[in-house]
Amino acid sequence: MKQLLSIAVIGVLLTACQKQPAFTYTVDKFYDLEILRYQVPGFDSLSLQQKKLVYYLSEAALQGRDILFDQNGRYNLRIRRTLEALYTSEWYKNEDEDENENKEKLEKYLKRVWFSNGIHHHYSEDKFLPEFSQQWFVDACAQAGVSYDPAILPVMFDPTVMPKRTSQSGNDLLLASAGNYYGEGVTQAAAEAWYESHKDTSAEPKWIGLNSQLVLNNKGQIEERIYQVGGLYGAALERVVYWLEKALTVAENEQQAEAIRQMIAFNRTGDLHTFNKYCIAWVKDLQSRVDYVNGFTETYSDPLGITGTWESLVNFKDLEATKRTQVISDNAQWFEDHSTTDPQYKKEEVKGVTAKVITAAILAGDCYPATPIGINLPNANWIRKEYGSKSVTIDNLVQAYNEAAKGNGFNEEFMIDDHIRHLYDLYGARCGDLHTDLHECVGHGSGKLMPGVTKDALKEHGSTIEETRADLFALYFLGDHKLVELGLLPNDEAYQAVYYQQIMNGLMTQLVRIEPGKDIEEAHMRNRQLIAAWVYAHACNKELEIIERDGKHFLRINDYPGVRAIVGQMLAEIQRVTSEGDYAAAKELVETYAVHVDPELHQEILARYQKLNLAPYKGFVNPVYTAIYDVNGNITDVTIDYSEGYINQHLRYSRDYSLLPDIN
């Protein structure tokens, strides 16, 4: 039932003739998914107070697991719990050769549901169907004595019911989306009108709708259900508060304590003014070694880009690696001043841009099992402008990805020649880290909105355009000699590695994540194709081209400085669109360059990739933290263990952190 593949090891000498057991990164592999482990270097060197803080914050993080399942679809908790009950039943454990094939299919489907936090693919947003039949499932539940809500059957088995988690196309994005950010029957027009009528136009606006669900009351009018203790998702948020209160007792300093207090108050009241206070306090906390993200944060999954999904990331600063991001943040004003954007769209004074490299300690909610490798928060533009932002690059996760990918044959198949592969081997990892640093630290933190333009002006295309803007900023400055002067790159050639990889990915190789005949829906994938396709279309002097060799297509870049100049032109336009809130231009850019796929090239890329037997998506299992107590009930240490498997972890999480009712 489980396919395990060990592809990377780390050996550290214990004595002259004894080594530690190799660390196995790959845990499991199924469908298009590979499950990895990540190490948490430096945890043992933390103080007891810091270890306790990591432990308490990790518990607070895991309490929100059910929230994300429910946000991703109103039937998800019922489906997951039914599958888990069937999987752990005595009937399932009994050996029966006639049932083994379907039981294996049940396990694969359940593992996929866990990975996606629901029944829709975590990246493509399309619903995935079980390989077993509806009749087999009904009969199996009867034999196992597992009861279920019959309403889940068409949701699970009918491909026409809730086919897309988050739709970015169609006449009504809300009615076309299965996500549970809006109650049944709430239309896009009605939701947009409600948001417009409640818009906060003050100098310090609240993010209306960030932590709520819009529903219809019995009179057909829209009402807001707030995520808060005593309200929607209250049972889970009450436990989040419990562990945050424990974290408060071991806060590293008063500024961190103030941020935790404000987050506790926000969870209790749901008050968005309090959320602003939390964001400001959190941004100001620059001295703490341990840090966290906790709550309703990113808005990619809401078709209108308003409501935040539950996520959490507990981490601590990598002191040595942070030196490189400190160089970037120290020069944030230089990057802003030397951007290709029109001066009227630039920040006159870049405030509070801080960047660090972190070690992830726990992943939860929308950061688990699949996770970003960089984060820039908070998302409110006025807070960024007045107080700054925090940018992080998650080094230990990047390291796990890199170790697991060694020798997989991908570069040999898709990169055009030995020179490019050698360049990527030399500089790819370093340039990749810098791309993330620049994207998060100065990319998202750059530019400004013109007076009267609000964060939601670009509507459903806002997330794609924002990620495009940050990526372009990073790409443009990766090719600047300034990075060599600052000691961040060894020479003026190194940036070519990431230029080749990014454009190749946007034009070609990311298509392995799309099913034949499908358009691109996910914001980050749209961003990458938007950049690559726009640059390709504007390469009038053949600065880059796609060539065919032996029936295969490859990217060839003939003029890297020329490509960089085109990137600069695009950056100027994307910043203009953002600053002016030009929805019509954003819509045209996305629909022209970011959505549609060349079917013949797509089939070719899929066939070439399939021969490599690789999984295009990666996710993680978390380490397990255990508090050690003395006879008086005091924590004397916190230990870390990496041995828990994928299935056992999710079954444990469903046992220990399943706090919400089936229907919320």
VOPA-367932 format. One line per field, with one value per residue (C-alpha): residue number from 1; residue in one letter; x, y, z. Coordinates in steps of 0.001 Angstrom, whole numbers. Layout:
// residues N
resi = [NUM ...]
resn = [a ...]
xx = [X ...]
yy = [Y ...]
zz = [Z ...]
END
This chain:
// residues 664
resi = [1 2 3 4 5 6 7 8 9 10 11 12 13 14 15 16 17 18 19 20 21 22 23 24 25 26 27 28 29 30 31 32 33 34 35 36 37 38 39 40 41 42 43 44 45 46 47 48 49 50 51 52 53 54 55 56 57 58 59 60 61 62 63 64 65 66 67 68 69 70 71 72 73 74 75 76 77 78 79 80 81 82 83 84 85 86 87 88 89 90 91 92 93 94 95 96 97 98 99 100 101 102 103 104 105 106 107 108 109 110 111 112 113 114 115 116 117 118 119 120 121 122 123 124 125 126 127 128 129 130 131 132 133 134 135 136 137 138 139 140 141 142 143 144 145 146 147 148 149 150 151 152 153 154 155 156 157 158 159 160 161 162 163 164 165 166 167 168 169 170 171 172 173 174 175 176 177 178 179 180 181 182 183 184 185 186 187 188 189 190 191 192 193 194 195 196 197 198 199 200 201 202 203 204 205 206 207 208 209 210 211 212 213 214 215 216 217 218 219 220 221 222 223 224 225 226 227 228 229 230 231 232 233 234 235 236 237 238 239 240 241 242 243 244 245 246 247 248 249 250 251 252 253 254 255 256 257 258 259 260 261 262 263 264 265 266 267 268 269 270 271 272 273 274 275 276 277 278 279 280 281 282 283 284 285 286 287 288 289 290 291 292 293 294 295 296 297 298 299 300 301 302 303 304 305 306 307 308 309 310 311 312 313 314 315 316 317 318 319 320 321 322 323 324 325 326 327 328 329 330 331 332 333 334 335 336 337 338 339 340 341 342 343 344 345 346 347 348 349 350 351 352 353 354 355 356 357 358 359 360 361 362 363 364 365 366 367 368 369 370 371 372 373 374 375 376 377 378 379 380 381 382 383 384 385 386 387 388 389 390 391 392 393 394 395 396 397 398 399 400 401 402 403 404 405 406 407 408 409 410 411 412 413 414 415 416 417 418 419 420 421 422 423 424 425 426 427 428 429 430 431 432 433 434 435 436 437 438 439 440 441 442 443 444 445 446 447 448 449 450 451 452 453 454 455 456 457 458 459 460 461 462 463 464 465 466 467 468 469 470 471 472 473 474 475 476 477 478 479 480 481 482 483 484 485 486 487 488 489 490 491 492 493 494 495 496 497 498 499 500 501 502 503 504 505 506 507 508 509 510 511 512 513 514 515 516 517 518 519 520 521 522 523 524 525 526 527 528 529 530 531 532 533 534 535 536 537 538 539 540 541 542 543 544 545 546 547 548 549 550 551 552 553 554 555 556 557 558 559 560 561 562 563 564 565 566 567 568 569 570 571 572 573 574 575 576 577 578 579 580 581 582 583 584 585 586 587 588 589 590 591 592 593 594 595 596 597 598 599 600 601 602 603 604 605 606 607 608 609 610 611 612 613 614 615 616 617 618 619 620 621 622 623 624 625 626 627 628 629 630 631 632 633 634 635 636 637 638 639 640 641 642 643 644 645 646 647 648 649 650 651 652 653 654 655 656 657 658 659 660 661 662 663 664]
resn = [m k q l l s i a v i g v l l t a c q k q p a f t y t v d k f y d l e i l r y q v p g f d s l s l q q k k l v y y l s e a a l q g r d i l f d q n g r y n l r i r r t l e a l y t s e w y k n e d e d e n e n k e k l e k y l k r v w f s n g i h h h y s e d k f l p e f s q q w f v d a c a q a g v s y d p a i l p v m f d p t v m p k r t s q s g n d l l l a s a g n y y g e g v t q a a a e a w y e s h k d t s a e p k w i g l n s q l v l n n k g q i e e r i y q v g g l y g a a l e r v v y w l e k a l t v a e n e q q a e a i r q m i a f n r t g d l h t f n k y c i a w v k d l q s r v d y v n g f t e t y s d p l g i t g t w e s l v n f k d l e a t k r t q v i s d n a q w f e d h s t t d p q y k k e e v k g v t a k v i t a a i l a g d c y p a t p i g i n l p n a n w i r k e y g s k s v t i d n l v q a y n e a a k g n g f n e e f m i d d h i r h l y d l y g a r c g d l h t d l h e c v g h g s g k l m p g v t k d a l k e h g s t i e e t r a d l f a l y f l g d h k l v e l g l l p n d e a y q a v y y q q i m n g l m t q l v r i e p g k d i e e a h m r n r q l i a a w v y a h a c n k e l e i i e r d g k h f l r i n d y p g v r a i v g q m l a e i q r v t s e g d y a a a k e l v e t y a v h v d p e l h q e i l a r y q k l n l a p y k g f v n p v y t a i y d v n g n i t d v t i d y s e g y i n q h l r y s r d y s l l p d i n]
xx = [0 2850 5727 8845 11887 15031 16886 19043 21151 23124 25960 27642 30631 29965 33369 36275 34547 30839 28164 24616 21853 21136 18247 15604 13808 11189 8359 5670 4672 1217 -538 1324 2471 5661 5798 9072 10527 12379 14997 14946 18630 19383 16367 18488 20547 17487 16998 14378 12165 12420 11743 8623 7538 7960 5979 3078 2887 2969 -7 -1840 -1039 -2404 -5713 -6858 -6629 -10387 -10982 -9121 -10895 -14238 -13154 -12110 -15586 -18640 -18663 -14971 -15159 -17998 -16096 -12749 -14266 -16256 -13143 -11105 -13784 -13829 -10016 -9580 -12472 -12044 -13573 -10754 -8096 -9441 -7626 -9849 -8188 -11369 -11370 -7646 -7602 -10447 -9009 -5744 -7724 -9474 -6130 -4774 -7902 -7766 -4095 -4966 -7795 -5377 -2826 -5323 -7234 -10320 -11472 -10068 -6508 -4426 -2926 -5101 -8293 -10053 -12010 -10351 -12575 -12101 -10913 -13416 -17090 -19898 -21595 -18456 -18148 -21787 -21437 -18123 -19608 -22506 -20166 -17924 -20826 -19796 -22627 -22409 -24437 -25864 -25313 -21593 -22129 -22746 -20083 -17548 -18551 -20359 -17782 -20330 -21016 -18632 -15972 -13725 -12636 -11821 -12944 -11431 -13587 -17288 -20249 -20383 -17172 -18905 -21531 -18800 -16570 -16870 -15017 -17006 -16193 -19772 -23038 -25148 -26917 -24705 -23910 -20818 -22827 -24471 -21172 -19370 -22207 -22064 -18299 -18626 -21247 -19066 -15750 -13523 -12034 -10276 -6531 -6107 -8741 -9935 -9770 -13515 -14351 -10966 -12398 -15998 -18408 -21211 -24531 -28176 -30633 -34244 -35196 -32656 -30413 -26658 -25355 -21796 -20746 -17555 -14709 -14286 -14558 -18292 -18909 -18037 -15151 -15339 -14476 -11153 -10330 -10958 -8172 -5934 -6414 -5643 -2218 -1495 -2075 535 2889 2348 3901 7214 7330 10894 10185 7386 6937 6337 4022 1979 1563 400 -2046 -3548 -3885 -5660 -8017 -8673 -9579 -11939 -13702 -13182 -12643 -10677 -9370 -7726 -6285 -4607 -3134 -1821 -221 1514 2771 3954 5843 7550 8808 12283 14294 12637 14395 11157 8341 5053 2201 -1175 -4661 -6622 -3930 -3743 -6762 -5895 -8644 -11480 -12585 -12900 -9591 -11149 -11389 -8265 -7614 -6408 -2650 194 3958 6130 9789 12994 15685 18704 21229 24002 21863 19937 23057 22310 18712 19890 22008 18913 16736 19515 19488 15707 15621 18288 16227 13114 14937 16518 13392 12182 8794 7535 8706 5128 4497 7592 7760 9584 10662 10796 9957 10485 11483 12973 14055 15362 16067 14108 13981 10460 9513 5869 3569 -208 -3377 -2745 1013 615 1425 2292 3966 5474 9236 8931 6436 5922 3399 1224 -850 -2453 -788 -1245 546 3372 3656 3544 5145 6881 6725 8494 9920 11180 12894 12420 15836 15324 12364 14329 17160 14768 13438 16972 18160 15141 15611 19260 19891 16257 17073 14838 17534 19024 15644 14525 17575 19004 22696 25538 26488 23093 23040 26522 25520 22470 24498 26901 24469 20898 20423 22070 20138 16926 17369 18082 15060 12871 14579 14099 10539 9413 11530 11629 9259 6055 7211 7872 5701 2609 -1056 -2300 -4776 -8220 -6992 -7827 -6229 -9147 -9222 -7967 -10604 -10107 -6845 -5287 -3362 -1905 -808 716 2767 3806 4938 7074 8597 9475 11105 13231 14163 15111 17486 19004 20643 22009 25726 24690 24228 27848 28946 26976 28614 25329 26380 29883 29842 27735 26920 25313 21854 21505 20827 17608 16552 16743 14996 12190 11366 11657 9292 6782 6686 7045 7808 5138 2634 3266 935 -1984 -4316 -4719 -7366 -7363 -6567 -4276 -6225 -3782 -2446 1258 1151 -642 2019 4860 3286 2275 5888 7411 4797 4880 8677 8646 6052 8100 11459 11406 15138 15100 16542 15074 13331 11872 13717 12947 15589 14977 11249 11620 11239 13787 14210 17262 18235 20470 20733 20403 20835 18185 15795 16462 15549 12207 11623 12204 9642 7083 7812 7033 3686 2643 3448 1370 -1559 -1225 -749 -3661 -5935 -6392 -8713 -9305 -5570 -5032 -7842 -6433 -2906 -4041 -6456 -3990 -842 -1542 -4456 -4374 -2094 -694 -2186 555 3400 1489 1230 4927 5982 3717 5156 8752 8062 6244 9351 11223 8696 8686 5936 5407 4108 5859 4594 5818 5203 5961 8375 6799 7544 7205 7280 9228 7828 9295 7405 5973 4503 7092 8491 12192 12831 11132 12336 11981 11353 11279 10054 6275 4891 2391 -627 57 501 -2809 -4714 -3211 -4092 -7668 -7831 -6225 -7202 -10659 -12619 -15383 -18783 -19388 -21511 -20451]
yy = [0 2404 3189 4428 5843 6936 9383 11460 10811 12921 11371 13094 11567 10586 9059 8210 5024 5507 7461 8503 6736 8415 10873 9682 12594 10741 9242 8317 8761 8462 9948 13178 13711 13017 13307 14466 14968 18106 18509 21273 22112 24230 23202 21491 24667 26761 27714 25865 28950 29045 25311 25717 28626 26493 23697 25907 27728 24389 23163 26410 25876 22349 23246 24991 21945 21360 25026 24753 21526 23262 26428 24333 22788 22377 18595 17971 17145 14692 13006 12857 11472 8834 7718 7618 5613 3100 2965 2295 -178 -3852 -4650 -2820 -4578 -8049 -9741 -10341 -10866 -9901 -6508 -5711 -3757 -1460 -1088 113 2584 3803 4394 6336 8489 9215 10156 12516 14087 14656 16258 18644 19387 18326 16681 19236 19205 21558 23263 22773 23279 20471 17814 14414 11330 8033 5057 2838 2933 4562 1197 -369 2537 2230 -1531 -1175 1316 -1061 -4007 -1931 -407 3106 5611 8571 11467 10423 14008 13273 10689 13005 15365 12522 10641 12959 14913 17652 18457 21055 20389 23342 24494 28067 29157 32185 31966 31955 34257 33880 32924 32128 29807 28079 27499 24751 26701 27434 31140 32026 30383 28500 30795 33859 35278 37160 40295 40218 39624 42375 44788 43904 44425 47716 48980 48017 49254 51030 54095 55485 56087 52870 50606 47335 44336 43807 40147 38731 36517 35889 33952 35711 33821 34424 34795 33609 36870 36347 39109 38771 38387 37954 35001 35922 33481 33866 32106 31612 32112 30287 27842 28795 25356 25261 28909 28389 25791 28078 30719 28177 27415 31028 31913 29333 30783 34195 32945 32219 35105 36231 39935 42439 43231 39583 39296 42263 40620 37371 39278 41012 37709 36185 39171 38946 35254 35974 38971 38729 42485 43607 46732 44378 42426 45617 46096 42533 43059 46238 44630 41575 43658 45583 42384 42239 40871 37507 34379 32358 33639 32458 33003 32042 32717 33797 35066 34543 35144 33090 30518 33038 33681 37378 37537 38818 36088 34528 30829 29355 28797 28632 28397 28194 28994 30401 32546 31006 33490 32807 32644 35763 37825 37686 38865 41610 42938 43070 44791 47286 48238 48226 51939 51462 48743 50913 53917 51909 50044 50551 51729 55268 57544 58436 54787 54417 54766 57938 56256 52505 51811 48818 46257 43362 40033 36868 33266 30936 27305 25924 24029 23174 23570 23781 24724 26157 25682 21896 19473 21700 24897 28106 28623 32345 34638 38384 39755 41535 41894 45260 47879 50718 48744 47943 51624 52971 50173 47884 44140 40923 38737 35229 32529 29033 27461 23996 23307 24431 22165 19214 19866 20062 16913 14933 16103 15133 12973 12804 13511 16584 19038 16549 16166 19786 22059 22667 21790 20973 24628 25566 22483 23284 26896 25722 23235 26020 28818 27493 26962 30250 32227 30459 31574 35131 35113 34184 36776 39568 38493 38490 41255 44029 42763 42622 45601 47832 50423 52220 52598 55908 57875 56277 52885 50010 46602 44833 47030 44220 41831 38185 38993 40745 37742 36871 40441 40851 37662 38738 42114 40569 37995 40630 42805 39848 38809 42319 42889 39397 40582 43775 44105 45541 41979 41208 44423 43414 39981 38166 36722 35646 37104 38735 35410 33624 35203 33465 30189 31461 33351 30152 28064 30568 31170 27471 26694 29374 28438 24696 22566 23785 22309 18930 20207 20720 18015 17819 20199 22329 26011 27407 28517 28812 32346 31455 29313 32093 34508 32372 31828 35488 36585 33972 34337 38155 38231 35658 37655 40854 39298 41001 40524 36842 37511 34088 31443 27960 25542 21980 19274 15565 16082 17923 21615 23554 27103 28921 32325 34211 37550 37586 41376 41782 39521 41491 44699 43151 42063 45683 46903 44442 45408 49043 48104 45689 48304 50850 48428 47806 51427 52684 49723 49216 46214 46195 46029 43342 41259 41577 40652 37587 36329 36910 35433 33540 31181 29205 26279 25094 21565 20040 21383 20322 16711 16659 17969 15470 12554 13577 14087 10774 8877 10314 8819 12011 13598 17265 18209 17880 18128 17328 15444 17410 16389 15441 17537 15958 17913 16264 16976 16654 15309 18772 19063 21516 21147 20339 19744 19407 16613 16299 13103 12620 9036 9507 8413 10185 8008 7844 11603 12383 9791 11272 14797 13687 12104 14906 18049 17273 19958 21109 19560 18013 20974 24479]
zz = [0 738 -1590 180 -1578 240 -1999 320 3390 5789 7723 10654 12431 16029 16558 14301 13217 13983 12099 12901 10984 7674 7662 5211 3573 1541 3571 1055 -2568 -4135 -7148 -7999 -4405 -2496 1288 2864 6301 7306 9971 12582 13029 16049 18114 20764 21186 22102 25726 27767 27631 23833 23543 25675 23483 20355 22013 23112 19784 17946 19946 19166 15487 15295 16951 13758 11490 11189 10353 7059 6116 6612 4790 1808 1547 3757 3276 3915 7618 7064 4247 6072 9264 7389 5525 8742 10540 7690 7481 11214 11518 12332 8940 7180 9243 8453 5587 2575 -803 -2636 -912 -867 -4115 -3075 412 -1106 -3223 -71 1624 -1365 -1524 2207 1980 -836 1195 4076 1789 192 3401 1496 -1712 -4172 -5422 -3301 -6361 -9443 -7360 -9299 -7441 -7444 -7499 -5655 -7666 -5842 -6784 -4854 -4420 -2952 -536 578 1045 2888 5343 5979 6602 8863 10788 9801 9526 7164 5813 2398 1226 865 -1886 -4854 -3536 -3530 -6669 -9099 -11144 -11894 -8230 -6772 -9433 -8516 -5046 -6109 -9539 -11255 -14368 -15120 -14655 -10869 -9088 -5802 -7246 -9288 -6238 -3637 -952 2185 2464 1553 2517 39 -2400 -1830 -5266 -6336 -7050 -3624 -1814 -3715 -2990 715 846 -1008 1432 4414 3024 5532 3838 6903 7066 9070 7501 8911 6556 6293 5685 6672 9416 8469 6295 4445 4579 3732 6593 6458 4754 1985 3310 3771 7291 8553 10714 12540 13203 16972 20309 20811 17088 13892 14518 18192 19603 17745 18424 22135 22170 20120 22806 25551 24082 23176 26816 27781 25165 26730 29981 28237 25761 25091 25629 26186 22483 21669 24653 23394 19969 21578 23816 20801 18913 21913 22054 18316 18535 21412 19903 16151 16193 13140 14836 17332 14408 13192 16667 16546 13114 14269 17476 15552 12969 15769 17408 15906 18823 19449 18215 18106 15897 14453 12032 13464 12181 9120 6812 3047 810 -2292 -1716 -1489 -5099 -4235 -2369 873 3528 5031 5354 8612 8677 11140 10984 14107 13539 14927 13380 11651 12980 10460 7306 8323 7642 3886 4284 6616 3766 1552 4137 4908 1221 743 -86 -2770 -4432 -4321 -5750 -8586 -9644 -13227 -11977 -12460 -9615 -8677 -7751 -5569 -1814 -874 2351 2833 6468 8669 6052 7983 6610 8165 7357 9576 10573 10453 13604 12851 9841 10152 8329 4873 5431 5816 4275 1278 2355 1012 1166 1813 3522 3692 6189 7129 3974 4773 2584 5062 7802 5391 4536 8099 10117 7638 7138 8004 5274 5819 3804 5222 4824 6312 3997 952 2114 2363 -1153 -2532 -798 -1960 -5574 -5967 -9010 -10140 -13823 -14176 -15230 -17675 -19362 -19584 -19556 -23000 -22537 -20174 -19796 -18355 -16132 -14842 -14238 -12297 -10266 -9317 -8579 -8668 -4945 -3998 -6600 -5613 -2008 -3122 -5422 -2452 -236 -2779 -3598 21 1499 -1081 -3781 -1743 294 -2710 -4409 -3194 -4058 -5391 -3267 -3291 -4554 -2218 -1776 -3490 -6608 -8861 -7472 -8477 -10261 -7272 -5966 -9376 -10064 -6600 -6911 -10415 -9108 -6348 -8715 -11315 -8670 -7559 -11093 -12159 -9257 -9393 -12606 -11071 -10330 -6955 -5650 -6503 -4774 -1681 -1656 -2249 -5617 -6631 -10152 -12857 -14519 -11574 -12003 -15350 -13542 -11959 -15108 -17114 -14461 -13837 -17499 -18380 -15523 -16480 -20164 -19933 -16914 -14492 -16957 -15331 -12603 -14993 -16290 -20090 -21331 -18180 -17844 -15139 -12057 -9136 -8566 -8291 -11431 -13276 -12070 -13392 -16809 -17015 -16620 -18902 -21660 -21576 -21750 -24553 -26509 -26150 -27104 -30499 -31052 -30112 -26674 -25930 -27989 -27890 -30154 -31179 -31050 -31602 -31196 -27880 -27116 -25085 -23894 -25238 -23852 -26267 -24487 -20700 -20311 -23003 -21124 -17947 -19766 -20792 -17183 -16165 -18688 -17377 -13770 -14599 -16149 -13385 -10739 -12655 -12780 -9049 -8028 -10124 -9376 -13129 -13089 -16846 -17580 -14948 -16426 -19937 -18824 -16914 -19551 -22405 -20898 -17659 -18159 -21387 -22211 -25554 -25724 -27911 -25790 -22691 -23891 -24727 -21298 -19531 -21517 -20848 -17154 -16768 -17850 -14853 -12382 -10314 -8237 -9166 -5710 -2374 1182 4662 7848 10976 13693 17014 20090 23525 26770 29592 33067 36553 39568 40223 36733 35435 31920 32158 28446 25070 22797 19044 17081 13297 13050 12752 9397 7172 7953 11687 11888 10245 12249 15429 14354 13631 17075 19083 17161 15770 17563 15252 14502 11099 10032 11052]
END
